Amino acid sequence: MNDSSAPDSLAALIAERDVLVLSPHMDDAMLSASSVVLDHPCEVWTVFTGAPRPPQTTSWDLGCGFADSDATIAARKDEDARAFAGTPARTRHLDALEGAYATREQHRAALPGIEAEIDAWMTAHPDGVVITPACAGLHMPPPVWQPAPDAAKRVKNAVAARRGAALSATPSNDEPLREREAPAGEPAEAPSAVPGSAGLLASVKGGVRSAAQRLLHEEHLRRRRRTMGEDGLAANPDHLALRDLTLRVAARHPGVQLVLFEDLPYLWHARGDDEVARLERSSGVGATRVTVPVDVERKHAHLRHYASQLPVLDQRGRLLEAANLPDHEVFWLVSTLPDAN
């Protein structure tokens, strides 16, 4: 990882190009990229701002002082509007559900739409700048059983590739071949020997799959609690999903400059440097670190509008006083991206 203490490279980029800041939640852009959004006519898209239907009441809503998700989202959108009042930034809410409200299936289902929006922006701004989270914070180690599904996935992909090659070499006929491809670790469905047994088999398999998903989710929560300890803050899954999606899209647009921002308050628990270094090792990403000075009093004057969030984002109350804020923000200018394929 290259390192630069001079912000000139970032300042020159955002002064000369169209800029899109991708904020996972209402507050992230101001928390982590205020040096961009307060002074530059950028676009700020906040991705996870949707209200679930029907409304929900979660521990997060209650902790923020609201009765349910409708009240939370309405208040946070009002806070966001007041925080950006008087800035040159143009804000937009994409209305995907954040992790507190969405199931894993809902979360995954929303990602293609988000990807399409970001891809369209990059297509319309082929030399633009896109700023997205670096994902500071504590990172959970992979589960001990992770190598097994990874190996199964590699075998499945190899088999699919060989099958595709064989099919392409076989003369076609008038009736297309229809074949069910079984997920890794799941046997292909056998022909039903008894009338009605297919529905029973599907029901049993569905119940087993549901039970397995519950067990995996509980194991995930246990690992997350162990990682965070008593006062730790793990990297937010919404931030991770948005970052990884943006990396994939940017790989298809070589003229776009991708920039990662260090996430506050997560950086108080684990700096973004280790995570960017991990990206460099695992994905071939290349990045140059840039630090930008911050007027903390001015930044806090805008941050204070997120009144429902600041007390719960940091248990020590550091976000409530300007003097506690870092006097600089950290960004990484991405010079090499993963292969688009």
N, C-alpha and C positions, 0 to 999 in steps of 0.2 A: 504494500500500500504506500503510495507516495503521500507526502505531507507538505502542506503549504500553510503558513501563518498569514499570508496576504490574501484578502478577500477580492483583490482586483479581478481575478479570473471569473468569479461568480458575478460580480457587479457588471462586468462587461457583457457577459452572456445575457443577463436579464434586462439590460438596458437596450440591447440591440435586437432581441427576438421576442416573439410571442411566448407567454409563460402560462402554464397550467399547474396549479398547486392542488394535489390530491390529498384531501384531509379525510381520514377515516371517519372521524366523529366531529360534531360541532364543538370545537375548542382546540383541536389538534394543530390546525394551521397557525393559529395565534400563539399557542404554546411553544411551537417548535420552529416556525419559519416566519416570525414577526418581522425580521429584517427584510423579508421579501414583500409580504402582503401589506405592510404599512406604508411603503414608499413607491411601489411599482404597480402600474395598471395591469395586473395579472388577473386571470380567472382562478377562482377558488371553488372547486367542486367538493362538497362534503358528501361522502358516499352512503354512509349508514345512518339515515335519518328517518326511516319509515316507521309508521305506527302500525303495530300488529292488529289483525282483525280475527276474532274479537279482541278488545283491549285486555291487557294482562296486568297483574299486580305482582311485581317481583321484589326481591330484597333490595335491588338497585333503586327502584322507584321509591320505596319507603325510605331508604337511606338518604335519598336526595330531597325528601320532604314532600313527595307527591303520592296521591291515592292510587293512581294507575298509570299505564303507559301513555294514554291520551294526554293526561295532564303533564306528564314529563316531557313528551315530545313538543307539545305546544309551548311550554315554558322555555325549553332549550332553543327552539327556533326563534323565539322572541329575544333571548339572550344573544344568540348568534347575530341577529340583525343589528342589535345595539352595539355589539363588539366591533362590527365592521363599519358602523356609521362613520362617515368622515374620512374613510380610506379610499384609495383609488381602485381597490379590488372589486371585481364583479363576482358575486356569489351565486352558487346554484346548489340545490339539494337533489340528489339522485334517488333518495327514498328507498334504498334497500334496507332490510331489517338488520340491526346490529346483533351481535352475538348474544346479548342478554335476552333477546326476544325470539330468535330464530333457531329452529332445529338445524342439525347438520344438513339435512336434505334441503331445507329452505335456503340455507346459506349457499350451498353448492348450486342450486337452481338459479340464484340471482347472479352468480359470477359471469355467465356468458353475456348477459345484458350489459353489465358494467364494462366488460372487456370490449364489447362492440362500441360503446360510447367513447372509450379512451382511444380505440383504434380509429374511429371516425375523426377525432380531434387531431391525432397525429397525421392522418392522411391530409387533412385540411391545412395543417401547419407543419410541412415536411422538414423545416429547420427550426422548429420550436424547442422550448425547454419544458420538461415535465419533472415536477418535484414531488417525491413520494417518500413514505417512511423508510428509514433504515432498519427499524425494529430493535431499538435498544431495549434493555430490560433483561431479566433472568430468562434463560432458555432451558426448557426441560430436556433432559437426555432422552434418547429414543427408548421405547420399551425393549425389554430383554428379548422379546420374541420377534422384533422387527426384521431381522435377517431372513426369517422363514417366508413371510409374504413377499419380501423383495425378491428372493430367489424364485418363488412361484411365478411372480410377474415376469421375470426375465425368461423363464421357461415358456410361459404362455405366449409372450411376444415372439419368441423364436419359432414355436409351433405355428403361430398365425402367419408368420412370414413364409415358412415352408409351404403351408397350405395354400396361401395366396399364389405362390409361384407355381404350384401344381395345378391349381384351377386355371391360371392364365395360359397354361400349356395344353389344356384339355379343350377340344372342339366344343363349342356351345351348341345347345339344341333349342327347340322352341319353348321348353319349359325351364325357367330359371331355377337354379339350385337354391333351396332354402334350407339352411342348417343352423341350429341353435348353437351358439358358442357359449360354453359354460364358463362362468367366472373362475378365477384361479382358486383351486382348492375345493371346487364344487363339481361333482360328477354331472355329466350331461344327463338329462332326464330320460329315463328308460321308458319304452312303450308301455302303456297301461295294459295289464293283463286282465283286470277286472273292471267292468263298467263302473264309472264313478270314482275309481281309485285315483285318477289324475287330480281331481279336486281335493281329495283327502291328502294326497302327497304334497300338493302345493300348500295346503293349510299347515301341515306339520312343518314343512321346510320354512314357511314364513314365521311360524312360532319360534323355531330354533334360531333363525336369523335375528329375530327381534330380541331374543334373550341374549344372544352373543353381542349384539350392539349395545345393550344395556351394560353388560359386563365390561366391554371395552371402554364405554364412557365412564363408568365408575373407576376403572383403573387409570384412565386419563386424569380424572379429577384428583385421585390420590397422588399421582406423580406431580401434578401442578401444585398441590398443597405442600408436598415435601420440598419442591424447588423453592417456593416462596418463603417457607419458614414462617416466623411470627410477623415479620415486617417487610417482607420482600415483595416486589412487584414484577410479575412475569410479563414478558413481551405479549402484547395484546393480539389474540388470534385474528381480529379484524385487520389490524395493521399488517400482519404477516400475509394474509390472503391478498390484500390490496397491493403490497409490494411485489409479491411473486407474480401476480397477474400483470402488473405494469412492466416488470422485467420481460415477460414473454412478449407482450405487445411491442415494446420498444425494440426488441430484436428484429422485428419486421420492418422497422423504420430507421435505417442507419443514419439518416440526417438529423434525427431528433436527439437532443442532449438530455440524457436522464441524470437527475440529481437526487440523492438520498438525503433526508434530514434526520438529525438525531432527536429521538422522541423524548420530550419532557412530559411528565416527571419520571418516566421509566429509566432515564439515564442516571438518576440518583441511585439506582439499584444495580445496574450493570451498563457501562458505557457502550455506545454503538460500535466502537472500534473492533471489539472481538467478533461481533456479528458480521460486520463488513469483511473482516479477514476470513471468516468462515465461508462467506459467499465467494470470495476470491479463490479459496481452495477447492470448494465443492462444485462451483458453477463456472469457473473461469472468468468471473467478473473482474475487471480492473478498475480501480478507483483512486482518485486523488482527494485527500482530506483538506478541507478549507475551513478556517474559523472566521467568523464575522462578528465584529463588535455589536453590542446591543445597548440601546438606551433603556435601561430596566424600568425607570420611572414611567416612560412613555408606553412601554410594552404593558406594564401592569395596569395602566389607566384603561387599556382596552380589555385586558384579561379579567378585570374585576367584574365585568358584566356577566361572566359565567358564574354567577353567584351560587347556583345550585350544584355546581361541579367542583369548584376549587376545594371546599372542605373535605370532600370524600375522595378526591384523586390522590391526596397525599396525607397520610395519617398524622404526620408531624406538623401539618399546617404551614409548610414552607411557602406554598403558593399564595398565601394570604397577604404577604408583605413583599414589596418590591425589592427590598434589600436582600432577600433570600434567593432571588432569581440569578441564574448564571449570567455573567456579564458578556457572554458571547454565545453564538449559536454555531453548531458544527454541521457541515454539509460534506457530501462526497460527490465529486464530479465523476460519473461513470464513463470510462474510456473504452471498456471492452464489455460486450454483452454475451449472454449464453447464445448458443446456436439456435436460430429460429426454428429449426426442425426438432 
